[in-house]
Amino acid sequence: MIKIQFFQVDAFSNQRFKGNPAGVCLLYEELPVETMQAIAFENNLSETAFLVKNAEGFNLRWFTPTIEVDLCGHATLASAHILWQSGLVHESSTLKFYTRSGILIAKKQDDWIELDFPASFEEARTLPDEAIDALGIKPLNSVFSETRYIVELNSEKEILDCKPDFGVLSGFDMIVITSRADAGSTYDFVSRTFGPSHGVNEDPVTGSSHCCLAPYWTKRLGREEMFAYQASERGGAVRVRLNGDRVFFSGQAVTVIEGFFLLG
């Protein structure tokens, strides 16, 4: 019998049952891809992270219930939180994660965790009409940013009122709808992320989307440091800062489940 230490963490929130839940598995050695995918399917969370110690830091991989992905912010945040909380790494230490998207850095700043991720910049590619109809929206602007569409709407209300047809959207890349925050808000912009093609209809709080949103809104708001809110049902706050071709985004995290997967 093989026991794999497992945690479930609510990322981008300091409250349980808010933010984005992620699974974190601590491994002594990498498991077969089929086993990691089966564990992620069993968890049925938007992402499960798998960590293996190496000489310089940790190898890190992420799986949705259906596929392995190249980049995931909230499960990286959750992984950093667990490594510090469990005492495997001292809280003053900077973490290095070796991933499909290169080396990712995590630093603890009081009760926030800052991640250093690659920025994703927009290109002129508009959202197809079929997807617009499936979202039931009237875009002000739409662009494509490496792995997903960024679609700007007129108001927070339009963001909140959006009721997508996920069956239709499953045939498209991920879609992020976003708008400026309402006047007087503590936030600069709001968003929601839809990814049925990745096995996740709506992701509660998405770090990788903010790798696209930070450059997008820096260009339009004229500032590099912003405070964002992802307006899913669970909701979560993200601090973002664009620095050249890197995005630094920060969030909080809280552990909700601790236990073991039993294999064999």
Sequence and secondary structure as in RCSB ss.txt:
>XXXX:A:sequence
MIKIQFFQVDAFSNQRFKGNPAGVCLLYEELPVETMQAIAFENNLSETAFLVKNAEGFNLRWFTPTIEVDLCGHA
TLASAHILWQSGLVHESSTLKFYTRSGILIAKKQDDWIELDFPASFEEARTLPDEAIDALGIKPLNSVFSETRYI
VELNSEKEILDCKPDFGVLSGFDMIVITSRADAGSTYDFVSRTFGPSHGVNEDPVTGSSHCCLAPYWTKRLGREE
MFAYQASERGGAVRVRLNGDRVFFSGQAVTVIEGFFLLG
>XXXX:A:secstr
 EEEEEEEEEES SSTTSSEEEEEEEESS   HHHHHHHHHHHTSSEEEEEEE SSSEEEEEE SS EES  HHH
HHHHHHHHHHTTSS TTS EEEEETTEEEEEEEETTEEEEEEE    BS    HHHHHHHT   SEEEEETTEEE
EE S HHHHHH    HHHHTTS EEEEEEE  TT S SEEEEEEEGGGTEEEESS HHHHHHHHHHHHHHHS SE
EEEEE SSS EEEEEEEETTEEEEEE EEEEEEEEEEE 
